[in-house]
Amino acid sequence: MEFSDIQSFMFVLLSACAAIVAVAGASAAVVKFWRYAHRQSDENSNTLEEHEAYLASDKKRIERLEQKQDKADEQNRLILKALVRLMSHELDGNHTQELEEVRNEIQDFLIEGKRR
């Protein structure tokens, strides 16, 4: 074997090793990027599920608050109606029938509230 044959063989061998290392490095980079992208996707999916749960919880809470507000509005309406009737009664001494009607409405409202 001549020196040039050994030199050519070593050149081919080292070139093949360099190609293997380059392919391995590139494949490692692709795998690393794929894992990163996949992990980000999982994290985003988990975050999205958490936000959907929060949204559903908030929606239920808002519905409950709206129901309470509707009941409070009805209570306020009855209170103001009773006050107007009382003021009318104080001013002219009449309107006892209207006072009885308002009293009955308030009693009905309170009785319905106890049933719930």
C-alpha positions in Angstrom: 0.0 0.0 0.0 1.2 3.3 -0.9 1.0 6.5 1.1 -1.5 8.1 -1.3 -3.8 5.0 -1.0 -3.8 5.3 2.8 -4.2 9.0 2.5 -7.2 8.6 0.2 -8.7 5.9 2.5 -8.3 8.2 5.5 -9.9 11.1 3.6 -12.9 8.9 2.6 -13.2 7.5 6.2 -13.0 11.0 7.8 -15.5 12.4 5.2 -17.9 9.6 6.0 -17.5 10.2 9.8 -18.1 13.9 9.2 -21.2 13.2 7.2 -22.5 10.9 9.9 -21.8 13.6 12.6 -23.5 16.3 10.5 -26.6 14.1 9.9 -26.7 13.2 13.6 -26.5 16.8 14.6 -29.2 17.9 12.2 -31.5 15.1 13.3 -30.9 16.0 17.0 -31.8 19.6 16.2 -35.0 18.5 14.4 -35.9 16.2 17.3 -35.2 18.9 19.8 -37.4 21.4 17.9 -40.2 18.8 17.5 -40.2 18.1 21.3 -40.2 21.9 22.0 -43.1 22.5 19.7 -45.0 19.5 21.0 -44.4 20.6 24.6 -45.6 24.1 23.8 -48.7 22.6 22.2 -49.5 20.5 25.3 -48.9 23.5 27.6 -51.2 25.7 25.5 -53.8 22.9 25.4 -53.7 22.6 29.2 -53.9 26.4 29.6 -56.9 26.5 27.2 -58.7 23.9 29.2 -58.0 25.8 32.5 -59.4 29.0 30.9 -62.5 27.2 29.6 -63.1 25.9 33.2 -62.7 29.4 34.6 -65.1 30.8 31.9 -67.7 28.2 32.7 -67.4 28.9 36.4 -67.6 32.6 35.8 -70.7 32.2 33.6 -72.5 30.3 36.4 -71.5 32.9 38.9 -72.8 35.7 36.7 -76.1 33.9 36.2 -76.5 33.5 40.0 -75.7 37.2 40.5 -78.2 38.2 37.9 -80.9 36.1 39.6 -80.0 37.7 42.9 -80.1 41.1 41.3 -83.5 40.4 39.8 -84.8 39.4 43.3 -83.3 42.6 44.8 -84.9 44.7 42.2 -88.3 43.2 43.0 -87.7 43.8 46.7 -86.7 47.4 46.1 -89.8 47.9 43.9 -92.1 46.6 46.7 -90.4 48.8 49.3 -90.7 51.9 47.2 -94.3 51.1 46.4 -95.0 50.7 50.1 -93.3 54.0 50.9 -95.4 55.8 48.3 -98.6 54.3 49.7 -97.5 55.3 53.3 -96.7 58.8 52.2 -100.1 59.1 50.5 -101.8 57.8 53.6 -99.9 60.2 55.8 -100.8 63.2 53.6 -104.5 62.7 53.3 -105.4 59.8 55.7 -107.0 57.7 52.9 -105.7 55.0 50.7 -106.1 52.2 53.3 -107.2 49.8 50.5 -104.0 50.5 48.6 -101.9 49.9 51.8 -103.6 46.5 52.2 -102.8 45.6 48.6 -99.2 46.5 49.0 -99.0 44.6 52.3 -100.5 41.5 50.5 -97.9 41.8 47.7 -95.1 42.0 50.2 -96.4 39.0 52.1 -96.7 37.0 48.9 -93.2 37.9 47.9 -91.8 36.9 51.3 -93.8 33.6 51.2 -92.4 32.8 47.7 -88.9 33.5 49.0 -89.3 31.1 51.8 -90.5 28.4 49.5 -87.3 28.5 47.4 
